Amino acid sequence: MVEREANSEQYPEGGFVVETDINTLRKAAKKVLVNFNEFLLSKNGCVEPFEGRVEVGESLIFKEDIDLLPAEVIAINLGPNSWYIFTASEVPETGFPTTRDAMRVAESERKKTRILQQFLTDEKQAKVTLVEEWEPDRRVDAARILSIIKDVRHRFTRCE
């Protein structure tokens, strides 16, 4: 068992781990996004068109095909058919006009995450685990995977 430290940066907030294939991820994204395009966030931080293959440490991004504040579902590849999933929305360059608007977007993100989790939990081809409850097989795996998640979250926010 991996010991957990009381470090808020160690375990990312708002996501979950799922063991499933890309097609099931695509079905899940359809539950929370109307029309979307698929992109790859590569290890070097560049967003590229998705061509069917995602390496460990890269992310598959399902981005809503709308102009104003598109929502995104981000799936970070942690290993064969193992993904860390979280949602995001673009923030206006000037920020949200009011705190209430920001709170609405945050609640929308929580709702999308709940819908994704529920859909994937109900799928027979998927095994969902909350990040806080997830136990990698080995300590080395835990350190490597947490490093991947932190790195991608950093690259993802840098690319916006």
NUSE-63175 format. One line per 8 residues: number of its first residue (from 1); their letters; for each residue z, y, x of N, C-alpha, C, CB. Coordinates in nm, 4 decimals. Glycine has a CB too. Layout:
# residues N
NUM) A) Z/Y/X/Z/Y/X/Z/Y/X/Z/Y/X ~ ...
***
This chain:
# residues 160
1) MVEREANS) 0.0000/-0.1181/0.0836/0.0000/0.0000/0.0000/0.0000/0.1246/0.0882/0.1215/-0.0003/-0.0952 ~ -0.0722/0.2277/0.0451/-0.0847/0.3514/0.1209/0.0244/0.4479/0.0751/-0.2264/0.4143/0.1031 ~ 0.1005/0.5023/0.1693/0.2015/0.6011/0.1353/0.1329/0.7329/0.1042/0.3040/0.6179/0.2499 ~ 0.1838/0.8016/0.0062/0.1259/0.9289/-0.0339/0.2178/1.0420/0.0073/0.1004/0.9325/-0.1854 ~ 0.1582/1.1463/0.0617/0.2344/1.2647/0.1003/0.2285/1.3659/-0.0126/0.1802/1.3261/0.2323 ~ 0.3281/1.4482/-0.0205/0.3307/1.5534/-0.1227/0.2494/1.6722/-0.0732/0.4772/1.5966/-0.1560 ~ 0.1200/1.6520/-0.0536/0.0312/1.7554/-0.0022/-0.0780/1.7763/-0.1053/-0.0285/1.7168/0.1377 ~ -0.0803/1.8932/-0.1691/-0.1762/1.9164/-0.2768/-0.3204/1.9130/-0.2295/-0.1484/2.0484/-0.3423
9) EQYPEGGF) -0.3466/1.9383/-0.1012/-0.4835/1.9347/-0.0519/-0.5291/1.7934/-0.0190/-0.4967/2.0222/0.0701 ~ -0.4358/1.6993/-0.0056/-0.4734/1.5643/0.0335/-0.5520/1.4934/-0.0764/-0.3497/1.4840/0.0689 ~ -0.5053/1.5029/-0.1997/-0.5722/1.4371/-0.3105/-0.6339/1.5431/-0.3994/-0.4743/1.3475/-0.3904 ~ -0.7660/1.5469/-0.4069/-0.8336/1.6498/-0.4870/-0.7920/1.6429/-0.6332/-0.9854/1.6351/-0.4757 ~ -0.7902/1.7561/-0.6963/-0.7484/1.7675/-0.8346/-0.8700/1.7586/-0.9261/-0.6722/1.8989/-0.8578 ~ -0.8516/1.6965/-1.0414/-0.9526/1.7027/-1.1445/-1.0635/1.6007/-1.1373/-1.0111/1.8322/-1.1429 ~ -1.0554/1.5021/-1.0510/-1.1599/1.4018/-1.0431/-1.1038/1.2623/-1.0585/-1.2343/1.4134/-0.9126 ~ -1.1929/1.1652/-1.0523/-1.1509/1.0260/-1.0600/-1.2481/0.9399/-0.9807/-1.1427/0.9784/-1.2072
17) VVETDINT) -1.2050/0.8183/-0.9516/-1.2863/0.7236/-0.8773/-1.3395/0.6205/-0.9756/-1.2048/0.6560/-0.7625 ~ -1.4664/0.5842/-0.9590/-1.5259/0.4832/-1.0452/-1.6115/0.3896/-0.9610/-1.6100/0.5487/-1.1575 ~ -1.6076/0.2644/-0.9968/-1.6941/0.1648/-0.9344/-1.8017/0.1294/-1.0358/-1.6134/0.0371/-0.8888 ~ -1.9251/0.1733/-1.0073/-2.0374/0.1490/-1.0978/-2.1677/0.1802/-1.0255/-2.0245/0.2343/-1.2272 ~ -2.2787/0.1642/-1.0960/-2.4100/0.1907/-1.0357/-2.4628/0.3276/-1.0793/-2.5109/0.0799/-1.0743 ~ -2.5720/0.3698/-1.0171/-2.6299/0.5019/-1.0450/-2.6773/0.5134/-1.1896/-2.7466/0.5296/-0.9500 ~ -2.7337/0.4075/-1.2446/-2.7821/0.4143/-1.3828/-2.6683/0.4389/-1.4814/-2.8551/0.2855/-1.4194 ~ -2.5519/0.3790/-1.4580/-2.4372/0.4033/-1.5450/-2.3863/0.5455/-1.5270/-2.3250/0.3023/-1.5162
25) LRKAAKKV) -2.3893/0.5979/-1.4044/-2.3522/0.7381/-1.3811/-2.4455/0.8304/-1.4585/-2.3566/0.7719/-1.2299 ~ -2.5726/0.7982/-1.4576/-2.6726/0.8785/-1.5283/-2.6424/0.8795/-1.6790/-2.8157/0.8234/-1.5018 ~ -2.6083/0.7633/-1.7342/-2.5728/0.7541/-1.8768/-2.4503/0.8395/-1.9062/-2.5463/0.6070/-1.9176 ~ -2.3531/0.8365/-1.8155/-2.2319/0.9162/-1.8346/-2.2648/1.0653/-1.8327/-2.1277/0.8832/-1.7260 ~ -2.3495/1.1072/-1.7398/-2.3876/1.2482/-1.7309/-2.4550/1.2935/-1.8607/-2.4817/1.2716/-1.6104 ~ -2.5315/1.2051/-1.9232/-2.5979/1.2393/-2.0500/-2.4978/1.2662/-2.1617/-2.6921/1.1271/-2.0920 ~ -2.3754/1.2167/-2.1471/-2.2723/1.2390/-2.2487/-2.2166/1.3817/-2.2448/-2.1588/1.1393/-2.2299 ~ -2.2272/1.4486/-2.1298/-2.1678/1.5827/-2.1177/-2.2684/1.6931/-2.0845/-2.0615/1.5807/-2.0120
33) LVNFNEFL) -2.3892/1.6563/-2.0459/-2.4924/1.7551/-2.0139/-2.6109/1.7343/-2.1065/-2.5364/1.7448/-1.8649 ~ -2.6690/1.8423/-2.1551/-2.7801/1.8312/-2.2501/-2.9060/1.7830/-2.1780/-2.8065/1.9672/-2.3199 ~ -2.9691/1.8673/-2.1045/-3.0832/1.8309/-2.0199/-3.0410/1.8598/-1.8772/-3.2153/1.9103/-2.0593 ~ -3.0732/1.7705/-1.7860/-3.0294/1.7933/-1.6490/-3.1313/1.7431/-1.5486/-2.8959/1.7263/-1.6246 ~ -3.1187/1.7971/-1.4276/-3.1975/1.7516/-1.3139/-3.1022/1.6857/-1.2154/-3.2763/1.8697/-1.2471 ~ -3.1558/1.5991/-1.1310/-3.0742/1.5292/-1.0322/-3.1090/1.5795/-0.8928/-3.0948/1.3760/-1.0418 ~ -3.0051/1.6089/-0.8160/-3.0216/1.6555/-0.6787/-2.9303/1.5752/-0.5873/-2.9913/1.8071/-0.6671 ~ -2.9603/1.5809/-0.4601/-2.8779/1.5169/-0.3585/-2.8173/1.6254/-0.2707/-2.9609/1.4155/-0.2736
41) LSKNGCVE) -2.6862/1.6225/-0.2540/-2.6196/1.7094/-0.1571/-2.6019/1.6245/-0.0318/-2.4799/1.7660/-0.2117 ~ -2.6841/1.6532/0.0701/-2.6845/1.5701/0.1907/-2.5639/1.6000/0.2780/-2.8133/1.5917/0.2703 ~ -2.5461/1.5187/0.3803/-2.4328/1.5342/0.4717/-2.4368/1.6666/0.5467/-2.4300/1.4198/0.5710 ~ -2.5564/1.7231/0.5635/-2.5663/1.8511/0.6349/-2.5480/1.9719/0.5429/-2.7008/1.8609/0.7045 ~ -2.5189/1.9463/0.4157/-2.4893/2.0553/0.3228/-2.6075/2.1097/0.2474/-2.4269/2.1649/0.3953 ~ -2.7236/2.0493/0.2624/-2.8435/2.0961/0.1933/-2.8619/2.0226/0.0608/-2.9674/2.0772/0.2821 ~ -2.9037/2.0972/-0.0392/-2.9353/2.0369/-0.1686/-3.0834/2.0025/-0.1672/-2.8995/2.1332/-0.2885 ~ -3.1123/1.8750/-0.1940/-3.2498/1.8237/-0.1895/-3.2805/1.7508/-0.3197/-3.2704/1.7291/-0.0674
49) PFEGRVEV) -3.4072/1.7329/-0.3515/-3.4413/1.6517/-0.4693/-3.3915/1.5077/-0.4489/-3.5959/1.6533/-0.4950 ~ -3.3439/1.4475/-0.5561/-3.2948/1.3093/-0.5490/-3.4131/1.2140/-0.5524/-3.1963/1.2784/-0.6656 ~ -3.4171/1.1240/-0.4551/-3.5285/1.0298/-0.4449/-3.4832/0.8855/-0.4588/-3.5999/1.0480/-0.3131 ~ -3.3671/0.8624/-0.5198/-3.3255/0.7265/-0.5510/-3.2231/0.6639/-0.4589/-3.4416/0.6422/-0.5526 ~ -3.1899/0.7267/-0.3479/-3.0946/0.6667/-0.2536/-2.9884/0.7693/-0.2149/-3.1678/0.6141/-0.1269 ~ -2.8616/0.7249/-0.2194/-2.7497/0.8098/-0.1818/-2.6682/0.7365/-0.0757/-2.6616/0.8465/-0.3059 ~ -2.6568/0.7957/0.0424/-2.5791/0.7368/0.1513/-2.4306/0.7687/0.1324/-2.6289/0.7889/0.2889 ~ -2.3453/0.6928/0.1974/-2.2020/0.7199/0.1949/-2.1778/0.8604/0.2494/-2.1232/0.6136/0.2776
57) GESLIFKE) -2.0987/0.9387/0.1774/-2.0698/1.0760/0.2179/-2.1625/1.1783/0.1550/-2.0777/1.0874/0.3663 ~ -2.2711/1.1341/0.0942/-2.3607/1.2254/0.0234/-2.3216/1.2287/-0.1241/-2.5100/1.1823/0.0405 ~ -2.3727/1.3283/-0.1956/-2.3379/1.3441/-0.3366/-2.4617/1.3507/-0.4242/-2.2540/1.4690/-0.3566 ~ -2.4511/1.2879/-0.5378/-2.5533/1.2973/-0.6410/-2.5050/1.4027/-0.7400/-2.5795/1.1578/-0.7115 ~ -2.5881/1.5042/-0.7612/-2.5518/1.6144/-0.8502/-2.6414/1.6087/-0.9736/-2.5649/1.7527/-0.7777 ~ -2.5784/1.6022/-1.0895/-2.6486/1.6124/-1.2166/-2.6246/1.7556/-1.2644/-2.5982/1.5034/-1.3230 ~ -2.7305/1.8384/-1.2615/-2.7156/1.9808/-1.2933/-2.7915/2.0141/-1.4208/-2.7657/2.0687/-1.1766 ~ -2.7211/2.0775/-1.5144/-2.7814/2.1167/-1.6405/-2.9009/2.2063/-1.6168/-2.6797/2.1867/-1.7292
65) DIDLLPAE) -3.0071/2.1838/-1.6929/-3.1304/2.2596/-1.6771/-3.1289/2.3819/-1.7691/-3.2532/2.1704/-1.7068 ~ -3.0359/2.4728/-1.7410/-3.0281/2.5996/-1.8134/-3.0079/2.7108/-1.7107/-2.9119/2.5983/-1.9200 ~ -3.0421/2.8331/-1.7488/-3.0335/2.9454/-1.6556/-2.8928/3.0027/-1.6433/-3.1277/3.0538/-1.6984 ~ -2.8198/3.0090/-1.7531/-2.6909/3.0762/-1.7532/-2.5762/2.9767/-1.7332/-2.6720/3.1530/-1.8837 ~ -2.5087/2.9846/-1.6220/-2.3909/2.9050/-1.5901/-2.4084/2.7550/-1.6164/-2.2744/2.9558/-1.6689 ~ -2.5022/2.6911/-1.5477/-2.5224/2.5477/-1.5704/-2.4013/2.4656/-1.5258/-2.6475/2.4999/-1.4967 ~ -2.3695/2.3658/-1.6062/-2.2620/2.2731/-1.5720/-2.3187/2.1641/-1.4811/-2.1977/2.2112/-1.7006 ~ -2.2309/2.1034/-1.4016/-2.2726/1.9989/-1.3089/-2.1720/1.8850/-1.3097/-2.2885/2.0551/-1.1669
73) VIAINLGP) -2.2242/1.7650/-1.2942/-2.1418/1.6473/-1.2689/-2.1749/1.6058/-1.1266/-2.1686/1.5297/-1.3740 ~ -2.0728/1.5956/-1.0416/-2.0932/1.5631/-0.9010/-2.0335/1.4256/-0.8749/-2.0294/1.6711/-0.8077 ~ -2.1138/1.3373/-0.8165/-2.0701/1.2018/-0.7830/-2.0829/1.1837/-0.6321/-2.1539/1.0938/-0.8602 ~ -1.9693/1.1728/-0.5633/-1.9680/1.1548/-0.4186/-1.9676/1.0052/-0.3895/-1.8444/1.2255/-0.3532 ~ -2.0619/0.9614/-0.3087/-2.0709/0.8197/-0.2739/-1.9640/0.7855/-0.1706/-2.2122/0.7848/-0.2199 ~ -1.8698/0.6977/-0.2096/-1.7611/0.6551/-0.1210/-1.7891/0.5206/-0.0553/-1.6311/0.6476/-0.1983 ~ -1.8888/0.4511/-0.1045/-1.9222/0.3184/-0.0539/-2.0117/0.2504/-0.1559/-1.7939/0.2336/-0.0258 ~ -2.0440/0.1249/-0.1330/-2.1327/0.0549/-0.2271/-2.0777/0.0590/-0.3701/-2.1524/-0.0911/-0.1829
81) NSWYIFTA) -2.1505/0.1266/-0.4573/-2.1141/0.1401/-0.5989/-1.9744/0.1963/-0.6213/-2.1243/0.0070/-0.6662 ~ -1.9260/0.2793/-0.5311/-1.7955/0.3437/-0.5442/-1.8167/0.4948/-0.5347/-1.6948/0.2930/-0.4342 ~ -1.7656/0.5684/-0.6343/-1.7946/0.7113/-0.6468/-1.6695/0.7893/-0.6810/-1.9013/0.7354/-0.7528 ~ -1.6604/0.9108/-0.6291/-1.5590/1.0071/-0.6717/-1.6337/1.1065/-0.7605/-1.4861/1.0790/-0.5472 ~ -1.5878/1.1250/-0.8841/-1.6575/1.2077/-0.9824/-1.5750/1.3316/-1.0150/-1.6865/1.1272/-1.1107 ~ -1.6407/1.4480/-1.0195/-1.5777/1.5688/-1.0719/-1.6849/1.6565/-1.1353/-1.5019/1.6461/-0.9597 ~ -1.6427/1.7548/-1.2118/-1.7364/1.8442/-1.2788/-1.7159/1.9870/-1.2281/-1.7186/1.8374/-1.4329 ~ -1.8195/2.0675/-1.2447/-1.8136/2.2079/-1.2029/-1.9132/2.2869/-1.2867/-1.8441/2.2236/-1.0494
89) SEVPETGF) -1.8937/2.4167/-1.2888/-1.9883/2.5091/-1.3510/-2.0099/2.6241/-1.2554/-1.9372/2.5600/-1.4899 ~ -2.1303/2.6774/-1.2560/-2.1552/2.7943/-1.1720/-2.0742/2.9118/-1.2242/-2.3063/2.8293/-1.1684 ~ -2.0261/2.9906/-1.1319/-1.9484/3.1096/-1.1659/-2.0395/3.2306/-1.1457/-1.8171/3.1208/-1.0783 ~ -2.0381/3.3249/-1.2402/-2.1213/3.4445/-1.2214/-2.0850/3.5153/-1.0908/-2.1049/3.5415/-1.3410 ~ -2.1841/3.5771/-1.0270/-2.1608/3.6461/-0.9001/-2.0507/3.7509/-0.9115/-2.2892/3.7114/-0.8519 ~ -2.0402/3.8128/-1.0257/-1.9388/3.9158/-1.0453/-1.8083/3.8593/-1.0992/-1.9905/4.0218/-1.1391 ~ -1.8011/3.7280/-1.1140/-1.6825/3.6657/-1.1714/-1.6894/3.6687/-1.3225/-1.5556/3.7355/-1.1227 ~ -1.5893/3.6125/-1.3855/-1.5853/3.6138/-1.5315/-1.5319/3.7481/-1.5789/-1.4980/3.4977/-1.5861
97) PTTRDAMR) -1.5872/3.8003/-1.6893/-1.5450/3.9326/-1.7360/-1.3961/3.9376/-1.7725/-1.6282/3.9734/-1.8563 ~ -1.3455/3.8291/-1.8289/-1.2048/3.8275/-1.8694/-1.1398/3.6967/-1.8256/-1.1914/3.8460/-2.0227 ~ -1.0092/3.6991/-1.8209/-0.9333/3.5778/-1.7908/-0.9578/3.4738/-1.8991/-0.7823/3.6087/-1.7784 ~ -0.9721/3.5187/-2.0204/-0.9967/3.4276/-2.1325/-1.1270/3.3499/-2.1107/-1.0026/3.5060/-2.2660 ~ -1.2308/3.4171/-2.0622/-1.3579/3.3495/-2.0342/-1.3397/3.2437/-1.9263/-1.4650/3.4512/-1.9911 ~ -1.2661/3.2768/-1.8222/-1.2400/3.1809/-1.7152/-1.1622/3.0607/-1.7676/-1.1630/3.2480/-1.6010 ~ -1.0665/3.0846/-1.8544/-0.9865/2.9763/-1.9134/-1.0737/2.8856/-2.0007/-0.8700/3.0344/-1.9970 ~ -1.1678/2.9439/-2.0722/-1.2591/2.8635/-2.1552/-1.3432/2.7705/-2.0686/-1.3510/2.9549/-2.2390
105) VAESERKK) -1.3934/2.8222/-1.9569/-1.4732/2.7393/-1.8661/-1.3872/2.6277/-1.8076/-1.5343/2.8253/-1.7528 ~ -1.2649/2.6606/-1.7680/-1.1748/2.5598/-1.7120/-1.1452/2.4508/-1.8148/-1.0437/2.6250/-1.6644 ~ -1.1218/2.4891/-1.9388/-1.0962/2.3900/-2.0438/-1.2212/2.3046/-2.0685/-1.0520/2.4601/-2.1749 ~ -1.3368/2.3665/-2.0621/-1.4619/2.2924/-2.0775/-1.4763/2.1868/-1.9668/-1.5825/2.3893/-2.0752 ~ -1.4380/2.2229/-1.8450/-1.4449/2.1273/-1.7331/-1.3497/2.0098/-1.7558/-1.4110/2.1977/-1.5996 ~ -1.2290/2.0392/-1.8029/-1.1326/1.9314/-1.8314/-1.1859/1.8409/-1.9414/-0.9950/1.9898/-1.8724 ~ -1.2477/1.8997/-2.0423/-1.3019/1.8209/-2.1534/-1.4153/1.7308/-2.1039/-1.3524/1.9139/-2.2669 ~ -1.5038/1.7851/-2.0218/-1.6141/1.7051/-1.9667/-1.5600/1.5880/-1.8844/-1.7067/1.7933/-1.8794
113) TRILQQFL) -1.4577/1.6160/-1.8044/-1.3989/1.5100/-1.7225/-1.3400/1.4008/-1.8119/-1.2900/1.5676/-1.6288 ~ -1.2703/1.4399/-1.9185/-1.2129/1.3412/-2.0119/-1.3229/1.2575/-2.0772/-1.1289/1.4119/-2.1209 ~ -1.4314/1.3216/-2.1189/-1.5422/1.2498/-2.1826/-1.6048/1.1515/-2.0836/-1.6493/1.3494/-2.2350 ~ -1.6282/1.1971/-1.9615/-1.6844/1.1085/-1.8584/-1.5931/0.9889/-1.8345/-1.7062/1.1855/-1.7265 ~ -1.4635/1.0167/-1.8166/-1.3678/0.9087/-1.7920/-1.3677/0.8090/-1.9069/-1.2270/0.9653/-1.7714 ~ -1.3632/0.8597/-2.0292/-1.3583/0.7707/-2.1457/-1.4847/0.6866/-2.1558/-1.3388/0.8518/-2.2744 ~ -1.6002/0.7494/-2.1379/-1.7262/0.6749/-2.1454/-1.7294/0.5646/-2.0393/-1.8469/0.7702/-2.1276 ~ -1.6949/0.6008/-1.9152/-1.6999/0.5029/-1.8070/-1.5925/0.3956/-1.8221/-1.6845/0.5727/-1.6730
121) TDEKQAKV) -1.4781/0.4305/-1.8781/-1.3731/0.3314/-1.9039/-1.4215/0.2293/-2.0062/-1.2436/0.4001/-1.9536 ~ -1.4945/0.2763/-2.1060/-1.5457/0.1886/-2.2109/-1.6627/0.1022/-2.1645/-1.5881/0.2708/-2.3296 ~ -1.7308/0.1435/-2.0583/-1.8449/0.0686/-2.0066/-1.7966/-0.0584/-1.9356/-1.9286/0.1565/-1.9102 ~ -1.8612/-0.1677/-1.9641/-1.8248/-0.2948/-1.9001/-1.8651/-0.2960/-1.7524/-1.8912/-0.4127/-1.9738 ~ -1.9651/-0.2141/-1.7155/-2.0139/-0.2118/-1.5772/-1.9368/-0.1133/-1.4890/-2.1615/-0.1766/-1.5754 ~ -1.8281/-0.0557/-1.5401/-1.7570/0.0462/-1.4625/-1.6065/0.0192/-1.4601/-1.7842/0.1856/-1.5204 ~ -1.5459/0.0504/-1.3461/-1.4003/0.0417/-1.3320/-1.3513/0.1799/-1.2884/-1.3575/-0.0710/-1.2279 ~ -1.2727/0.2463/-1.3740/-1.2269/0.3826/-1.3497/-1.0825/0.3819/-1.3020/-1.2411/0.4680/-1.4765
129) TLVEEWEP) -1.0548/0.4658/-1.2017/-0.9188/0.4831/-1.1513/-0.8955/0.6317/-1.1260/-0.8953/0.3995/-1.0210 ~ -0.7824/0.6834/-1.1716/-0.7479/0.8211/-1.1401/-0.7222/0.8308/-0.9903/-0.6236/0.8688/-1.2219 ~ -0.7589/0.9423/-0.9309/-0.7425/0.9595/-0.7868/-0.5970/0.9398/-0.7468/-0.7913/1.0983/-0.7430 ~ -0.5056/0.9930/-0.8267/-0.3635/0.9835/-0.7942/-0.3136/0.8389/-0.7941/-0.2824/1.0657/-0.8926 ~ -0.3819/0.7509/-0.8685/-0.3394/0.6110/-0.8789/-0.4255/0.5167/-0.7957/-0.3423/0.5671/-1.0235 ~ -0.5271/0.5703/-0.7346/-0.6220/0.4873/-0.6616/-0.5628/0.4391/-0.5301/-0.7509/0.5641/-0.6360 ~ -0.5765/0.3114/-0.5030/-0.5248/0.2501/-0.3806/-0.6401/0.1830/-0.3060/-0.4120/0.1468/-0.4129 ~ -0.6889/0.2454/-0.2006/-0.7932/0.1788/-0.1213/-0.7378/0.0509/-0.0593/-0.8474/0.2735/-0.0105
137) DRRVDAAR) -0.8282/-0.0365/-0.0206/-0.7864/-0.1649/0.0355/-0.7105/-0.1491/0.1663/-0.9070/-0.2535/0.0573 ~ -0.7499/-0.0547/0.2467/-0.6873/-0.0393/0.3783/-0.6604/0.1071/0.4063/-0.7760/-0.0993/0.4889 ~ -0.5614/0.1335/0.4923/-0.5254/0.2701/0.5305/-0.6440/0.3418/0.5961/-0.4046/0.2688/0.6261 ~ -0.7215/0.2706/0.6774/-0.8381/0.3299/0.7438/-0.9378/0.3759/0.6390/-0.9044/0.2288/0.8414 ~ -0.9610/0.2922/0.5375/-1.0521/0.3296/0.4299/-1.0031/0.4545/0.3583/-1.0677/0.2146/0.3305 ~ -0.8741/0.4622/0.3316/-0.8183/0.5777/0.2606/-0.8431/0.7058/0.3386/-0.6677/0.5588/0.2363 ~ -0.8156/0.7049/0.4666/-0.8347/0.8247/0.5491/-0.9813/0.8647/0.5533/-0.7825/0.8011/0.6917 ~ -1.0713/0.7675/0.5700/-1.2153/0.7957/0.5773/-1.2645/0.8528/0.4447/-1.2946/0.6675/0.6132
145) ILSIIKDV) -1.2236/0.7930/0.3353/-1.2713/0.8348/0.2038/-1.2158/0.9724/0.1661/-1.2322/0.7312/0.0978 ~ -1.0889/0.9969/0.1935/-1.0337/1.1293/0.1649/-1.1039/1.2358/0.2476/-0.8828/1.1320/0.1924 ~ -1.1408/1.2013/0.3689/-1.2151/1.2940/0.4545/-1.3519/1.3244/0.3933/-1.2317/1.2354/0.5969 ~ -1.4191/1.2232/0.3420/-1.5500/1.2409/0.2772/-1.5356/1.3338/0.1567/-1.6095/1.1035/0.2332 ~ -1.4361/1.3083/0.0729/-1.4165/1.3886/-0.0481/-1.3900/1.5340/-0.0121/-1.3002/1.3328/-0.1320 ~ -1.3001/1.5585/0.0820/-1.2693/1.6959/0.1226/-1.3928/1.7653/0.1796/-1.1557/1.6971/0.2263 ~ -1.4673/1.6920/0.2648/-1.5858/1.7490/0.3273/-1.6899/1.7873/0.2231/-1.6452/1.6509/0.4273 ~ -1.7139/1.6997/0.1267/-1.8146/1.7277/0.0241/-1.7686/1.8406/-0.0658/-1.8438/1.6024/-0.0593
153) RHRFTRCE) -1.6426/1.8426/-0.1029/-1.5942/1.9516/-0.1870/-1.6123/2.0847/-0.1141/-1.4453/1.9299/-0.2252 ~ -1.5879/2.0850/0.0173/-1.6071/2.2072/0.0965/-1.7550/2.2455/0.1001/-1.5531/2.1881/0.2406 ~ -1.8430/2.1473/0.1259/-1.9870/2.1752/0.1303/-2.0362/2.2216/-0.0057/-2.0656/2.0504/0.1754 ~ -1.9848/2.1597/-0.1108/-2.0305/2.1933/-0.2450/-1.9964/2.3373/-0.2790/-1.9691/2.0989/-0.3479 ~ -1.8756/2.3801/-0.2493/-1.8382/2.5176/-0.2806/-1.9109/2.6153/-0.1894/-1.6867/2.5363/-0.2683 ~ -1.9417/2.5758/-0.0670/-2.0131/2.6622/0.0265/-2.1581/2.6838/-0.0186/-2.0097/2.6018/0.1681 ~ -2.2174/2.5866/-0.0843/-2.3590/2.5943/-0.1229/-2.3820/2.6757/-0.2487/-2.4143/2.4560/-0.1429 ~ -2.2789/2.7071/-0.3242/-2.2994/2.7806/-0.4502/-2.3392/2.9224/-0.4239/-2.1742/2.7780/-0.5359
***
